[in-house]
């Protein structure tokens, strides 16, 4: 005889939160890399390649306004993408804890941890393109 009591079925949670947080991290990681590469390219264009080989960056007060405008655009984009990417990383942690798209959230956490290392890859790519390495 079957028991008249049944356990309630757990309700399915939406995967949207994890997917959205993953998308934020991925988009910001790509923008972060592109802005970092643009920043390095602008620095090479504004300052030449001497600073990369000696390790001493000239003071920004010696830059002309045109040179500063070359560097400022990618620098602002890089900072904004870093902040929004951090928000996406935190949202990924929240989504993983709440089990709302956990697999996507875990991928977002992993990519969020690895994204800052793309700055060094962008530096290497830009240096090799300008013949420094």
Secondary structure as UniProt FT lines:
FT   HELIX           16..47
FT   HELIX           50..54
FT   HELIX           60..62
FT   HELIX           65..97
FT   TURN            98..99
FT   HELIX           102..115
FT   TURN            116..117
FT   HELIX           118..129
FT   TURN            130..131
//
